[in-house]
Amino acid sequence: GNMSSRKGLNGACSVHEYTGSFIGQSAHFKMTSVCGHVMTLDFIGKYNSWDKVDPAELFSKAPTEKKEANPKLTMVKFLQVEGRGCDCIVLWLDCDKEGENICFEVLDAVLPVMNKPRGTERTIYRAKFSSITDTDICNAMNHLGEPNRNEALSVDARQELDLRIGCAFTRFQTKYFQGKYGNLDSSLISFGPCQTPTLGFCVERHDKIQSFKPETYWVLQAKVNPEKESSLTLDWDRVRVFDREVAQMFLNITKMAKEAKVESVSKKEKVKQRPLALNTVEMLRVASAALGMGPQHAMQIAERLYTQGYISYPRTETTHYPENFDLKGCLRQQANNPYWAETVKALLSEGINRPRKGHDAGDHPPITPMRAATEAELGGDGWRLYEYITRHFIATVSADCKYLQTTISFSIGPERFTCVGKVVTSPGFTEIMPWHSIPLEESLPHCEKGDLFPIGEIKLLEKQTSPPDYLTEAELITLMEKHGIGTDASIPVHINNICQRNYVTVESGRRLKPTNLGIVLVHGYYKIDAELVLPTIRSAVEKQLNLIALGKANYHQVLEHTLDVFKRKFHYFVDSIAGMDELMEVSFSPLAATGKPLSRCGKCHRFMKYIQAKPSRLHCSHCDDTYSLPQNGTIKLYKELRCPLDDFELVLWSSGSRGKSYPLCPYCYNHPPFRDMKKGMGCNECTHPTCQHSLSMLGIGQCVECENGVLVLDSTSGPKWKMACNKCNVVVHFFENAHKVRVSPETCDLCEAALVDVDFNKAKSPLPGDETQHSGCVFCDPVFQDLVELKHAAMRHPMHRGGQGKRQGRGRGKGRRPGGRLNPKKPKDKMAALAAYFV
């Protein structure tokens, strides 16, 4: 049939419309999507202030509210506009607990604007599917169910627990330790009910390595010569001894023998089982161990492969295929891929093996390739992960690997030695997964009981026991699954968090080595309350959350009980913090001893020290005050100029030559001097009426992209002059090589922007008629038209995207002068002319 497609009002989600039949009736369909969660849980306004609220209040007193997860997407408004006047809604969200939770977020948004049902008419439907294929989609449409309220509630409970517990501990320990130590090198000392036990596993392994004492042991190694040219190495049945003299005694006894006697020869057919079907945890383990991909990265790639229809749903705990699963259909899809076509065709003609019986968690079928793909289509990591998933799937329906194991037992004097050899009789699944194949070994000589072989040599080898290695991501994922820390979906997030917080670093072989900070934190938790870091308590909470999902536990009771337990733990933690502080003192330097002198304090006029380690800040050891600074940039002294309000020396923050920079007063940045200013504002947002660095004096006009920003002249940028928005990352380059650029007190008649006085050197003046000076509006003056160029600041932080010269929306030159009237006249319609300036 015909389908029309258009972008929704938020510009992120498409809407597809078509006519078809629904439950036996003709219907007009509208199909659209959301971007992850529509809503997120947060504390109400005042409780988000770290300074005004005691963290202990966050356990029960602080009210929470659901806010839009991404306000810029205006998802609720978008859903309401599209849902208005609809009779029925069919929810096609991911079929896991998070997806179920998003179902109810969507319903909360659209039910108020949908047509009211007539009588007991059903209007809400839920589609259950595991892959994006024609068969699965049609099947889901023919068997529509209802969304599961209990599963959604279990997600609500997890969100609220993680928010309240995480925020309380994080705020307390961040403020306590950052106020005392200068070189922690982490902007947030976070605690998380899952994150902290995850770190605990890494530190536990580190402690084992540190406390390991190597021991010397001795091994007896014998070689026999069955034929003249060949020699066979035998393994000692005692394996090893830890006493040198005893080992020497065994060596002396065996050396007396001249020949080795065959005591027994046994042959056994053995089987190496094909793998169980693939679930999320196993996929993440292999991605890290064999493909070198971090769990978070692997999960993002798997989600992309799923949405493009290449694989089934990648979040599943199940390793068992349902009886009605079309294994042959999935296998046929792979019959033309040059890498495994022969294996697949052989399986299809000879008949496939039913996969091994695995665990059925009742969620989704195992991860399966749903359609053929080539390396050129998927590229790089996408192909590598897809190739593994496909090989794994083919292996699950292949035969087991069979081999013949021969064991020959020898006696040399009274001591017994053994030799083992393996010969593959049927490779089975190892053809498609060659890394699992039985290694090729030298064949053993043909012999019988009683045969004698000459001894080539017998010697004593001295060795040492070795410590364990740091945990790999794959081993950590196994431990987390075993102890019930996190879910298949959240495990990658927790591992990513401990890396981001600088608690562990990823070493070669994707091994996780704890940093000083990570080690001290975990040792501190053990000292105060081991349950904060042991997996037991979180594992118990996960079980309770699962009971909510199954409808066997009351949501409010689980929430209340768990918060009560952690509230008591929090108070005990606060009272005992000195125990952790003792460990911190040994590893980190106090604030006064870190950093380099940079700018003068306005109170005592002594130099304050600039602490570069995260979070960068200024500390005055004389006044014992710490001033936070903007992050992710460089800080330097700003010409020794002082703030007219408090006499502090100004500093200049810069995100690099392609980014933006602005001066700020350390005191005003932390203690806003005017009512209309907030904490964390630099001079480019300061409303001081006469200071030469303020927004009032350097502001030119409203930002061409964001609603609230003002373009402010960067007076340090000459000769490559620029003005930058004080809210978003828009940068406008203008008047290159000008000698001086000043903001005039006069404004433009057309758009109310401040006029700019530009002074060029005679040799480099681009002005007409060899003029060197001109005054005009950056937005409207035709003389300035070719001298202005819009870019996006190159930010050092992944949060600030926005490519070079990428335009979003239309340029608005609502260039009103800031500081005066705060409600400007709407601009005249000159969008097109303005856009032409910046294209």
C-alpha positions in Angstrom: 0.0 0.0 0.0 0.9 3.7 0.1 2.8 5.2 3.1 3.7 8.8 3.7 6.6 9.7 6.0 7.5 13.0 7.7 9.7 14.3 10.5 7.9 14.9 13.8 7.9 18.3 15.5 11.0 17.4 17.6 13.1 16.7 14.4 14.4 13.4 15.9 11.5 11.0 15.3 9.9 10.2 12.0 6.1 9.6 11.6 4.9 7.0 9.0 1.2 7.0 8.1 -0.7 4.4 6.1 -4.1 2.7 5.9 -4.7 -1.0 6.7 -6.8 -3.3 8.8 -6.6 -3.6 12.6 -8.5 -6.4 14.4 -10.7 -7.0 11.4 -11.5 -3.3 10.8 -10.2 -0.7 8.4 -7.9 1.8 10.2 -5.6 4.7 9.6 -2.2 3.9 11.2 0.4 6.3 12.6 3.8 4.8 13.4 6.5 6.7 15.4 9.2 6.1 17.9 10.8 7.5 21.1 14.5 7.9 21.9 15.0 5.7 25.0 13.2 6.7 28.2 10.7 9.5 27.8 11.0 10.5 31.5 13.7 10.3 34.1 13.5 10.5 37.9 15.0 13.4 39.8 14.7 15.3 43.0 12.5 18.4 43.0 14.3 21.8 42.5 15.8 22.7 45.9 17.0 19.1 46.6 19.3 19.3 43.6 21.5 21.8 45.5 24.5 20.2 47.0 25.1 23.1 49.3 21.6 23.6 50.8 20.5 20.1 51.5 21.8 17.5 54.0 22.4 14.3 52.0 20.7 12.3 54.8 17.4 14.0 53.8 17.6 12.3 50.3 16.6 8.9 51.7 13.0 9.8 52.7 12.2 13.5 53.0 13.3 14.7 49.5 10.3 14.4 47.1 11.1 13.1 43.6 9.4 13.9 40.3 9.5 12.5 36.8 11.1 15.0 34.4 11.5 14.8 30.6 14.7 12.7 30.1 15.8 15.0 27.2 13.9 18.3 27.4 15.4 19.4 24.0 13.5 16.6 22.3 10.1 17.8 23.7 9.1 14.1 23.5 5.9 14.5 25.6 4.6 17.3 23.4 5.5 15.4 20.3 3.7 12.2 21.5 0.6 14.3 22.4 0.5 16.1 19.1 0.7 12.7 17.2 -1.6 10.9 19.7 -4.4 13.4 19.7 -7.6 11.9 18.3 -6.3 8.4 18.1 -8.6 5.5 19.2 -6.1 2.8 20.0 -2.4 2.6 20.8 -0.1 -0.4 20.1 3.1 -0.4 22.0 6.1 -1.9 20.1 8.9 -1.1 22.6 11.7 -3.4 23.5 10.4 -6.5 25.2 12.3 -6.3 28.5 11.7 -4.6 31.8 13.0 -1.2 30.7 10.8 -1.4 27.5 7.8 -2.2 29.7 8.6 0.9 31.8 8.8 3.1 28.7 5.4 1.7 27.6 3.8 3.3 30.7 5.7 6.6 30.2 4.3 6.8 26.6 0.8 5.9 28.0 1.0 8.7 30.6 1.8 11.2 27.8 -0.8 10.1 25.2 -3.9 8.7 27.1 -5.1 12.2 28.1 -5.3 13.3 24.5 -6.6 10.1 22.9 -10.3 9.5 22.2 -12.1 8.1 25.2 -13.1 4.4 24.8 -16.7 3.5 24.3 -17.9 1.3 27.2 -15.5 -1.5 28.0 -13.7 -1.2 24.6 -10.0 -2.1 24.8 -7.7 0.6 23.5 -4.2 -0.3 24.8 -2.2 -3.2 23.2 1.3 -4.5 23.6 3.3 -6.3 20.9 5.7 -9.0 22.0 8.6 -9.7 19.5 12.2 -10.7 19.6 13.5 -9.7 16.2 12.7 -7.3 13.4 11.7 -9.8 10.7 8.5 -10.1 8.7 7.5 -13.3 10.4 8.1 -12.0 13.9 6.4 -8.7 13.4 3.3 -10.3 11.7 3.1 -12.9 14.5 3.3 -10.2 17.2 0.5 -8.2 15.5 -1.7 -11.2 15.5 -1.1 -12.0 19.2 -1.3 -8.6 20.9 -1.2 -8.6 24.7 -1.1 -5.9 27.4 1.8 -4.0 29.0 3.0 -5.5 32.2 2.6 -3.0 35.1 4.6 -5.1 37.6 7.7 -5.2 35.4 7.4 -1.4 34.9 7.2 -1.0 38.7 10.3 -3.0 39.3 12.2 -0.5 37.0 10.7 2.4 38.9 11.9 0.9 42.2 15.4 0.4 40.9 15.6 4.0 39.6 14.4 5.4 42.9 16.8 3.3 45.0 19.8 4.0 42.8 18.9 7.8 42.8 18.4 8.2 46.5 21.2 5.9 47.8 23.7 6.9 45.1 23.2 10.7 45.5 23.3 10.6 49.3 26.6 8.7 49.5 28.1 10.5 46.5 27.4 14.0 47.7 28.7 13.3 51.2 32.0 11.7 50.2 32.6 14.0 47.3 32.3 17.2 49.4 34.1 15.7 52.3 37.2 14.5 50.4 37.5 17.2 47.8 37.4 19.7 50.5 40.5 18.1 52.0 42.6 16.6 49.2 44.0 18.2 46.1 45.2 15.3 43.9 42.3 12.8 43.9 42.0 13.4 40.1 38.3 12.6 39.9 35.6 15.3 39.6 33.1 13.1 41.4 33.7 10.5 44.1 30.6 8.5 43.3 29.0 5.6 45.1 26.5 3.3 43.5 24.7 0.2 44.9 26.0 -1.8 41.8 29.0 0.3 40.9 30.7 0.0 44.2 30.6 -3.9 44.5 31.8 -4.0 40.8 34.8 -1.9 41.9 35.1 -4.2 44.9 35.8 -7.2 42.7 38.7 -5.4 40.9 40.2 -4.3 44.2 39.9 -7.7 45.8 42.0 -9.2 42.9 44.5 -6.3 43.3 44.8 -7.2 47.1 45.4 -10.9 46.2 48.2 -9.8 43.8 49.8 -7.5 46.4 49.7 -10.0 49.3 51.0 -12.9 47.1 54.2 -14.4 48.2 55.8 -16.6 45.5 56.9 -20.1 46.6 59.6 -22.3 45.0 58.8 -25.8 44.0 60.5 -28.6 42.0 59.2 -30.8 39.2 60.8 -34.0 37.9 60.9 -34.1 34.1 61.7 -37.3 32.2 62.2 -37.9 28.5 62.1 -41.3 26.8 63.3 -42.2 23.3 60.8 -44.7 21.7 62.8 -44.5 18.5 66.3 -43.2 17.7 65.3 -39.8 16.5 62.2 -39.1 18.5 61.8 -38.2 22.2 58.7 -38.1 24.4 58.3 -35.8 27.4 56.5 -37.4 30.4 54.6 -35.7 33.2 55.3 -36.7 36.8 52.3 -38.1 38.6 53.2 -36.3 41.8 53.1 -33.1 39.8 55.4 -31.0 42.1 57.1 -31.0 45.6 57.9 -27.9 47.7 61.0 -29.4 49.5 64.3 -29.3 47.6 65.8 -32.3 49.5 62.8 -34.5 48.9 62.9 -33.6 45.2 66.6 -34.5 45.0 65.8 -37.8 46.7 63.2 -38.7 44.0 65.7 -37.6 41.3 68.4 -39.9 42.7 66.0 -42.9 42.9 64.8 -42.5 39.3 68.3 -41.9 37.9 69.2 -45.5 39.0 66.7 -46.9 36.4 68.0 -47.3 32.9 64.6 -47.9 31.2 61.0 -46.8 31.5 58.4 -49.5 31.6 54.9 -49.2 30.1 52.5 -50.0 32.9 49.2 -49.4 31.0 47.8 -48.0 27.8 44.2 -46.7 27.7 42.2 -45.2 24.8 39.0 -43.3 25.4 36.7 -41.5 23.0 35.9 -38.1 24.4 33.5 -35.3 23.4 34.0 -31.5 23.5 30.4 -30.1 23.7 29.2 -27.5 21.2 28.4 -24.2 22.9 25.1 -23.3 24.5 23.0 -20.7 22.6 24.3 -17.1 23.0 23.0 -14.8 25.6 24.0 -11.2 26.4 26.5 -11.9 29.2 28.4 -14.5 27.1 28.4 -12.1 24.1 29.9 -9.3 26.2 32.5 -11.7 27.6 33.7 -12.9 24.2 33.6 -9.3 22.8 36.0 -8.2 25.5 38.2 -11.3 25.7 38.5 -12.2 22.0 37.5 -9.0 20.1 39.0 -6.4 22.4 35.8 -4.4 22.7 34.6 -2.9 26.0 31.2 -4.1 27.1 29.5 -0.6 26.6 30.9 -0.4 23.1 29.9 -4.0 22.3 26.3 -3.4 23.5 26.0 -0.3 21.4 27.1 -2.2 18.3 24.7 -5.1 19.1 21.8 -2.6 19.5 22.6 -1.1 16.1 22.8 -4.5 14.5 19.4 -5.3 16.0 17.6 -2.1 14.9 19.0 -2.7 11.4 17.5 -6.2 11.4 20.7 -8.2 11.3 20.4 -10.0 14.7 17.6 -10.8 17.2 17.1 -8.8 20.4 20.6 -8.5 22.1 19.4 -8.3 25.7 18.5 -11.8 26.9 19.4 -14.1 29.7 18.1 -17.2 27.9 20.4 -19.9 26.4 17.6 -22.2 25.2 15.8 -22.1 21.9 12.0 -22.6 22.1 10.7 -25.7 20.3 9.0 -23.7 17.5 12.0 -21.6 16.7 12.8 -21.7 13.0 16.5 -22.7 13.2 16.7 -23.9 9.6 15.2 -20.6 8.3 18.0 -18.7 10.1 20.6 -21.1 8.9 19.4 -20.8 5.2 20.0 -17.1 5.4 23.7 -17.8 5.8 24.1 -20.3 2.9 25.8 -17.8 0.5 28.4 -16.2 2.8 31.8 -17.2 1.5 33.2 -17.6 5.0 30.8 -20.4 6.1 28.7 -21.3 3.0 30.2 -24.9 2.8 29.6 -25.6 6.5 26.0 -24.3 6.3 25.2 -26.2 3.1 26.6 -29.4 4.6 24.4 -28.9 7.8 21.3 -28.2 5.7 21.8 -31.3 3.6 22.8 -33.7 6.4 20.3 -32.3 8.9 21.0 -30.0 11.9 21.5 -31.0 15.5 19.0 -29.6 18.0 20.9 -27.1 20.2 21.8 -28.1 23.7 19.1 -27.6 26.4 20.1 -24.3 28.1 18.5 -22.0 30.6 15.1 -20.5 29.8 14.7 -17.2 31.6 11.4 -16.6 29.9 12.5 -13.3 28.2 13.8 -13.5 24.6 15.3 -16.3 22.4 19.1 -16.4 22.4 21.0 -13.9 20.2 20.7 -15.2 16.6 21.6 -13.8 13.2 18.4 -12.9 11.4 19.7 -12.0 7.9 22.8 -12.3 5.9 25.4 -9.5 5.9 28.8 -8.7 4.3 31.8 -7.1 5.8 31.3 -4.1 3.4 27.7 -3.6 4.7 28.6 -3.5 8.4 32.3 -2.5 8.4 34.8 -2.7 11.3 33.5 -3.7 14.7 30.0 -4.2 13.5 31.1 -7.0 11.2 33.4 -8.5 13.8 30.6 -8.8 16.3 28.1 -10.0 13.7 30.6 -12.6 12.5 31.1 -14.0 16.0 27.3 -14.1 16.6 26.8 -16.0 13.3 29.6 -18.5 13.9 28.3 -19.1 17.4 24.8 -19.8 16.1 26.1 -22.2 13.4 28.1 -24.0 16.1 25.0 -24.5 18.3 23.3 -26.5 15.6 26.6 -28.4 14.6 27.8 -31.7 16.0 30.0 -32.0 19.0 33.7 -32.3 18.5 34.9 -35.9 19.1 38.5 -37.0 19.7 40.4 -40.1 20.9 42.5 -39.7 24.0 45.4 -42.1 24.6 47.0 -42.2 28.0 50.2 -44.2 28.5 51.4 -44.8 32.1 55.2 -45.4 32.7 57.2 -46.4 35.7 60.8 -45.3 36.2 62.0 -47.1 39.3 59.2 -46.7 41.9 58.0 -43.4 40.4 55.0 -43.1 38.0 54.9 -40.9 34.9 52.2 -40.3 32.3 51.9 -39.2 28.7 48.6 -38.1 27.0 47.8 -37.7 23.3 44.6 -36.6 21.5 43.6 -37.3 17.9 40.5 -35.6 16.5 38.0 -38.1 15.0 35.2 -35.7 14.1 35.9 -31.9 14.3 32.1 -31.0 14.5 31.5 -27.4 15.6 35.3 -26.6 15.8 35.3 -26.2 12.0 33.2 -23.0 12.3 34.9 -22.0 15.7 38.5 -22.9 14.9 39.7 -21.2 18.1 38.0 -24.0 20.1 39.7 -26.8 18.1 41.8 -29.5 19.8 45.5 -28.5 19.4 47.6 -30.7 17.1 50.0 -32.8 19.0 52.8 -35.2 18.1 51.3 -38.7 17.8 52.2 -41.2 20.6 54.2 -44.3 19.7 52.4 -47.6 19.4 53.1 -49.7 22.5 51.7 -52.3 24.8 51.9 -53.1 28.5 55.3 -54.3 29.5 57.2 -52.5 26.7 60.5 -50.9 27.7 61.9 -47.6 26.4 65.4 -46.2 26.9 65.5 -43.0 29.1 66.8 -39.9 27.3 67.2 -37.7 30.4 65.8 -37.1 33.9 66.2 -33.7 35.4 64.8 -31.5 38.2 63.2 -28.2 37.2 63.0 -25.3 39.7 59.9 -23.1 39.4 58.0 -20.5 41.3 54.3 -20.1 42.0 53.0 -16.9 40.2 50.4 -14.4 41.4 47.0 -14.1 39.7 46.7 -11.4 37.0 44.4 -8.4 37.3 40.7 -9.1 36.4 39.8 -9.0 32.7 36.5 -7.4 31.8 35.3 -10.9 30.8 36.1 -12.3 34.3 34.5 -9.3 35.9 31.3 -9.8 33.9 31.3 -13.5 35.0 31.6 -12.4 38.7 28.9 -9.8 38.4 26.5 -12.4 36.8 27.3 -15.0 39.4 26.7 -12.6 42.3 23.6 -11.0 40.8 25.1 -7.5 40.5 23.2 -5.5 37.8 21.3 -7.0 34.9 22.4 -8.1 31.4 21.5 -4.6 30.3 23.2 -2.6 33.1 26.4 -4.6 33.6 28.2 -2.7 30.8 27.1 0.6 32.3 28.5 -0.2 35.8 31.9 -1.3 34.3 32.0 1.9 32.2 31.2 4.0 35.2 34.2 2.8 37.3 36.4 3.5 34.3 35.0 7.0 33.8 35.3 7.9 37.5 39.0 7.1 37.4 38.6 4.2 39.9 40.2 1.7 37.4 42.2 1.9 34.2 41.9 -0.5 31.3 45.3 -2.1 30.7 46.5 -4.2 27.8 44.4 -7.4 27.3 41.4 -5.4 28.7 42.6 -6.0 32.3 41.2 -3.7 34.9 43.8 -2.2 37.2 42.4 -0.2 40.2 43.8 3.3 40.7 44.9 4.6 44.1 41.6 6.3 44.6 39.6 3.1 43.8 41.8 1.1 46.2 41.5 3.5 49.1 37.7 3.8 48.7 37.1 0.1 48.7 39.5 -0.4 51.7 37.6 2.4 53.4 34.2 0.8 52.9 35.6 -2.5 54.2 36.9 -0.7 57.3 33.6 1.1 58.0 30.9 -1.3 56.6 31.9 -4.2 54.4 28.3 -4.6 53.2 28.6 -1.4 51.2 31.1 -3.1 48.9 30.3 -6.8 49.2 27.9 -8.1 46.5 25.5 -9.8 49.1 23.2 -6.8 49.9 22.8 -5.7 46.3 22.1 -9.3 45.2 19.3 -9.5 47.8 17.9 -6.2 46.5 17.9 -7.5 42.9 16.0 -10.6 44.1 13.4 -8.3 45.7 13.1 -6.3 42.4 12.6 -9.5 40.5 9.8 -10.4 42.9 8.1 -7.1 42.2 8.3 -7.8 38.4 6.7 -11.2 39.0 3.9 -9.6 41.1 5.1 -11.5 44.2 6.3 -8.5 46.3 4.8 -5.1 47.1 6.6 -2.2 45.4 6.2 0.3 48.3 7.3 -2.2 51.0 10.4 -3.2 49.1 11.3 0.5 48.5 10.7 1.5 52.1 12.6 -1.4 53.6 15.6 -1.1 51.4 15.8 2.7 51.9 15.6 2.2 55.7 18.5 -0.3 55.6 20.7 2.1 53.6 19.7 5.2 55.6 21.0 3.5 58.7 24.2 2.5 56.9 24.6 6.1 55.7 24.4 7.5 59.2 26.9 5.0 60.4 29.2 5.7 57.4 29.1 9.5 58.2 29.9 8.9 61.9 32.8 6.6 61.0 34.2 8.6 58.0 37.5 9.2 60.0 38.4 5.5 59.3 38.4 6.1 55.6 40.1 9.5 56.0 43.1 7.8 57.7 43.6 5.8 54.5 43.1 8.8 52.3 45.8 10.8 54.3 48.4 8.1 53.5 47.7 8.2 49.7 46.7 11.8 48.8 48.1 15.3 49.5 46.1 17.9 51.4 44.8 20.8 49.4 47.4 23.3 50.9 50.2 21.1 49.6 49.0 20.7 46.0 48.9 23.0 43.0 50.9 26.0 41.8 50.4 29.7 42.8 48.3 31.4 40.1 46.2 34.4 41.2 45.7 36.6 44.2 42.9 36.2 46.8 40.8 39.3 47.2 40.5 38.8 50.9 44.1 38.3 52.1 45.9 39.4 48.8 48.1 36.3 49.0 48.5 33.9 46.0 46.0 31.2 45.6 47.1 27.8 44.3 45.6 26.4 41.1 44.9 22.7 41.5 44.9 21.1 38.0 43.8 17.6 39.0 40.1 16.9 38.5 38.0 18.8 39.5 40.3 21.8 38.8 39.9 24.6 41.5 41.7 27.4 43.3 42.6 27.1 47.0 43.7 29.9 49.3 45.6 28.2 52.2 45.7 31.4 54.2 41.9 31.8 54.2 41.3 28.0 53.9 38.8 28.7 51.0 38.4 26.6 47.8 36.9 28.1 44.7 35.6 25.8 41.9 36.4 26.7 38.3 34.9 25.7 34.9 36.2 22.2 33.9 37.6 20.7 30.7 39.7 23.6 29.6 42.9 25.6 30.6 43.1 28.3 33.2 45.6 31.1 33.3 46.0 34.5 34.9 44.1 37.3 33.1 46.6 40.3 32.8 46.6 40.7 36.6 43.3 42.6 36.3 41.0 42.6 39.3 37.3 42.3 39.8 35.8 45.7 40.8 33.4 44.0 43.3 35.8 41.9 45.5 39.4 42.6 44.4 40.1 39.0 43.3 42.4 38.7 40.4 40.6 37.5 37.3 41.5 34.2 35.5 40.9 33.3 31.9 39.3 30.0 31.0 39.8 28.6 27.4 38.7 25.5 25.6 41.5 25.8 23.0 42.3 27.9 20.0 39.3 26.6 18.0 37.0 26.9 21.0 35.9 29.8 23.2 37.4 31.6 26.1 36.2 34.0 28.8 37.5 35.7 31.9 36.0 35.0 35.4 36.3 36.2 38.9 36.9 33.1 41.2 34.8 34.6 44.0 31.8 35.7 41.8 31.9 32.4 40.0 31.2 30.6 43.3 29.1 33.4 45.0 27.0 35.2 42.4 27.0 38.9 43.1 23.7 39.8 41.5 20.2 38.3 41.8 19.9 37.4 38.2 23.1 35.4 38.2 23.6 31.8 39.1 26.6 29.9 40.5 29.1 29.0 37.8 28.8 32.2 35.6 31.8 33.9 34.2 32.3 37.6 33.3 30.5 36.9 30.0 27.3 36.4 31.9 27.9 39.0 34.6 25.4 41.9 34.7 27.6 44.5 36.3 26.7 47.8 34.6 30.1 49.3 34.3 32.8 46.6 34.5 34.8 46.4 31.3 34.7 42.6 31.2 30.9 42.2 31.8 28.1 41.1 29.6 26.7 44.6 29.7 29.9 46.0 28.1 30.9 43.2 25.8 27.6 41.7 24.8 26.7 42.2 21.1 23.5 40.4 20.3 21.3 37.4 20.8 22.8 34.0 19.8 21.9 32.9 16.3 21.0 29.4 17.5 20.0 29.1 21.1 17.1 30.8 22.8 18.8 32.4 25.9 22.4 32.9 24.9 24.1 36.2 24.0 27.0 36.6 21.7 29.8 38.2 23.7 33.0 39.7 22.2 36.1 37.7 23.2 38.5 40.6 23.8 41.5 38.3 24.1 41.0 36.7 20.7 42.7 39.3 18.4 44.0 39.3 15.8 41.7 36.4 15.0 38.7 38.1 16.6 35.6 36.2 17.6 32.4 36.5 19.6 31.1 33.5 21.4 27.7 32.6 22.9 27.7 32.6 26.7 25.3 29.6 26.8 25.9 27.2 23.8 29.0 26.4 21.7 28.4 28.8 18.8 31.4 30.9 17.9 31.4 33.7 15.3 34.7 34.6 13.8 35.0 38.1 12.4 37.3 40.9 11.3 40.5 38.8 11.1 43.7 40.9 11.4 41.7 43.9 12.7 43.9 46.1 14.9 41.0 46.8 17.4 37.5 45.7 17.9 35.3 47.5 20.4 31.6 47.2 21.4 29.9 50.6 20.9 27.2 51.9 23.3 24.9 52.5 20.3 22.5 49.9 18.9 21.3 48.8 15.5 18.0 50.4 14.3 16.9 47.1 12.6 17.8 44.4 15.1 18.8 46.2 18.3 22.2 44.5 18.4 25.1 46.6 19.7 27.2 48.2 17.0 30.8 47.3 16.7 33.7 49.7 16.0 36.5 48.0 14.0 39.9 49.5 13.3 42.2 47.9 10.7 45.8 48.4 9.8 46.1 50.3 6.6 48.1 47.5 4.9 45.5 44.7 5.8 42.2 46.6 5.6 39.5 44.7 3.7 37.2 47.8 3.9 36.2 49.5 0.7 38.1 52.6 -0.5 41.2 51.8 1.7 39.3 52.9 4.8 40.7 51.7 8.1 37.8 52.3 10.5 34.1 51.4 10.3 31.2 51.2 12.8 28.2 49.0 12.1 26.0 46.0 13.0 27.6 42.6 12.7 24.2 41.2 11.5 22.9 43.9 9.2 25.7 46.1 7.8 26.5 45.1 4.2 30.2 46.3 4.7 30.6 43.5 7.3 28.8 40.9 5.3 31.9 38.9 4.0 33.9 39.4 7.2 31.7 37.2 9.5 31.8 33.4 9.7 29.8 31.1 12.1 31.4 28.0 13.6 30.8 25.7 16.6 33.3 25.7 19.3 35.6 22.7 19.4 34.9 21.5 23.0 37.2 19.2 24.9 34.3 17.3 26.3 32.2 14.6 24.5 29.0 16.2 25.9 29.6 19.2 23.6 29.1 18.0 20.1 28.5 20.2 17.1 30.7 19.8 14.1 32.7 22.6 12.4 30.4 24.9 10.6 27.4 22.7 11.0 24.2 24.7 10.9 21.2 23.7 12.9 18.0 25.8 12.6 18.0 29.2 11.0 20.2 32.1 12.0 18.2 34.6 14.1 19.8 38.0 14.4 17.6 39.0 17.3 20.6 41.1 18.2 19.2 43.0 21.1 21.7 44.6 23.3 21.9 42.7 26.6 21.7 44.5 29.9 19.0 47.0 29.0 15.5 45.8 28.1 15.3 42.1 28.7 12.2 41.5 26.6 13.2 42.4 23.0 10.9 43.2 20.1 10.4 40.2 17.9 12.8 40.6 14.9 11.6 41.6 11.5 11.5 38.7 9.1 15.0 38.7 7.7 15.8 35.1 8.4 16.9 34.3 4.9 19.2 37.4 4.7 20.8 36.4 8.0 21.2 32.8 7.1 23.1 33.9 3.9 25.6 35.7 6.2 26.5 32.4 7.9 26.3 29.8 5.2 
